[in-house]
Amino acid sequence: MAVTAELLRGGTRVYVDGRHRFGTDAMLLSDFCGVHRDWAACDLGSGCGIIPLRWHDAGHRGPCWGIELDPQGTALLQRAARESGAAHITPLSADLRALPPALPRAGLDLVSCNPPYFTGGFVSSKPGRGAARHELSCTIEDVCAAAALLLKDGGRLCLCNRPARLADCMVAMRLQGIEPKRLRFVRQRPEKTPWLFLLDGRRHGRPGLALMPDLVIEAAEGGFSAELLRIYGGPGRQARPDLPEKKGESGF
């Protein structure tokens, strides 16, 4: 399977293949997390490792783990981290339902996850695509349970999903003692209904949800919005805004 490289704004390489790619949703989630330089962080279901690598590209240097069930995805992240000098990133091929001992329990500042979105409907037979899009080997309940084991008090779980799954995600968080604190919807254009949400929960946080302004992909006058261009690194970035390869269409 052919492997190609995409280059992030700061020069970090991200290796992708036909099985493990990344889309707009992962880029938006990595930015929404707002990871601090020294935080201990983990990305669950990391695929090619785009989220840890984008954090690295933005200056994160704290301990970071990328957990991916498929060894092929783990190998892509290993290669990219090695070539980018990201020694603080530890790729692990593991099932998030049986977390390896190497991961510190109740010690992380941040856990992120771009989980499978769909619980029913057509399941693709393409290698890796069915598991990436449908809850075949990972449910939102599994994600929240894993995050609850890893996060310290006040630690954050950030995830994205389709608006139809918002109630499911909030309920799953609360059942694991993670309180939803920030919510942001993503629209293709100002007049369109949201196609994605970004949700931030705090381990043992107090109740109280802040609704953030919607993130709009396309500017009213045409082209991409200033915020999307900021997230992607501005003109000239090789990894251009594109369809969310992993889980569906954003409407581009």
N, C-alpha and C positions, 0 to 999 in steps of 0.2 A: 504494500500500500504506500503510495507516494506521500512523502512528508515535505511540507513547505513551511517557510518561516514568515511571520508577520512581525513588523517592528513597531514598538510602542514609542511614545514621544521622547522618552529619555534614553532610547537606544536598546532597551530590553527586548530580546527575541522571544517570540511565542511560537512554538512548533505545533502545527496542526496536521491532521490527515483526514481521510474520508470518514473516519469513525469519531474523531474527537476534534470538534471545531468550537467556535464561540460566536455568540450573537450579541445584539444590542442589549438584551436583558442582562447579560453578565457584565458588560461594561458599565451599565447604569448602577447595578448592584455594588460593584467594586467601589464606585465613587460615593454612593449613598452611605456606605459603611463608615466613612470618615476615620479610617484607622490612624492612630497616632504612631509616631516613629518607633517607640519602644514597646508597644503593646505586644503581648503574647496572643497570637491569633491562629485560627484554623479555618480552612475552607473544606466543607463536606461535599462529596461528590464533585471533586475538583476538575474532572475531565482532563483537558490539556494543561490546566493550571493557570488559566488566564487571570483569575482573581488574585492569587498570591503574587503572580508576576506583575500585574498592574500595580498592586500595592508597593512592591519593590521598586518599580519604575518611578513611583511617586515619592519614594524616600523612606518607606518602612524598613526597619532593620531589626525589629524584635524577633524572637523565635516564632516560627510560622510553620504550620503543617498543612499539606495538601493531601486529603484522604480521597482515594479513588478506588472503586471496586475493580476496574479493568486494569491489569498491569500495563497494557499498551498505552493508556493515558498517563499512568505514572511515569513510564519511560520518557514520554514527551516532556513532562515537567522536569524530570531529572536532567535531561539534556539542556533545556533552556536555563535552568537554575545554575548549572555548572558553567555554561558559556557566558552567563551574565554576572558571574561572581556573586551569586545570591546564596552564600553558604548558610545563611540563617533559615532558608526554606528547606524543609524536610519532606520530600514526597513519600507517601506510604500507600501501598496497595493493600486495602483492607475494607471490610464491610463495616459501615457505620453502626450496624446493629450489634457488632461485637468488636468494640474499639480496642486497639492494641494497647498493651501496658505502657508503651513508649509515650503515649499521650498523657499529660498531667491532668489528673482529676481535680475539679473545682479550682483550677488555677489560671484559666484563660480570661483575657479581657474581651475577646471578640470571637464569635463563631459566625461564619456566613454559609449560606447554601442557596444555590439556584436549583431547586428540586424539580423532579418530574411534575408536570402540571395536570395531566389527565388521568381520570379514574375509569374511563370507559371509551367506547368508540373504536374506530379502526386503529390497529396496532401495526406499525410498519415492520416489515420483515428484513429491512436493511440492517446490516451489522451495527449494533450499538444504538440505533435510532429509537427502537421500540422502548428500551430501558431508559433512554434519556427523556422521552416524552411522556411515558406512562408509568404509573406506580406499580411496576412489576417486581422490583427488588428493593424499593425504598418508598415509604409513605411519609406524609408530613408529620404524622405522629412519631415515626422513627427518628426523623430529623430533630424534632423538639426534645425527644427523650435523650438523644445523644448530646445535644447542646446543654441540657440540664446537668449532665454528668461532668461536662468539661468546664463550664463557666463558673467563675468565682461570683460571690454576691456582688450585684451591680454590674456584672459582665453582660455583654450585649449579644443577642442573636439577631442577625439581619438576613432577611430572605426576600425573594420576589416570587410572584405567582400571578395567575390570571384573576381578575376581579371576582369571578364566580366562586373562587376558592377562599375568599377573604374570611368568611365566617369560620371555615374549617381551620384555617391557620391560626386565627385568634384563639379559638377553643383549644387547639392542640398546645399552644403556648401556655395558656393559663393552667391547663391540667398538669403541666410540668413546672409550675411555679415561675413562669416567665411572663411578665406583664407587658402587653403591647403599649409602647410609648410614643412612637412616631409612625405616621402613615403618609405615603405620598403616591398619588396616582400618576400614570404616564399616559399621555394622549399623543396620537400621531399628529393631529392638527387641532387648533383650538376648538373647532366645532364638532370634533369627533368624540365619541364616548371612550373612556379609558380602556386600554388593552392589557395593562399591566399595573400591578401595585408593588411598592417597596415598603417593607414593614420592619420596624426595629423594636425588639422587646428586651426588657431588662430582667435579669435573674433576681427574684425577690424584690422587684421594684414596687413602688406605690402605684395604685390605680391612677389613671389620667393619661388620655391619649391626645397628642397634638397632631392636627391635620395640617400638613404642609401644602404650599401652593403646588398645583399640578406641574409636572415636567412635560413640556411640549417638544416633540421631535422636530417638526417642521415650522419654520417661521411663517407668519401670516403673509409676508410679501414673497414667499417662495424660498426654496433652499432649506438647509438645516438651521435650527435655532442656534443662537449664540451659546446657550448652555450646553447643547449637545456637542458643538464644536469644541468647547472648553474641555468636556469630558474626554473626547477623542484626541485632544491635543492640537487642534487647529489645523489650518491648511497644510498639506504636504505629508500628513501622517499616512504611512503605508496601509495600516489596518483601518480602512475607511468604514464609516457607518454603513451597515448593510442589514439585510434581513436577519432576524434571530435564527441562525442555522439550527439551533438545538431543539427548539420547541414550537415553532410556529411563525406566523406572519405578523409583522408590526404594521404592515400596510405600505411599505416603501414601494 
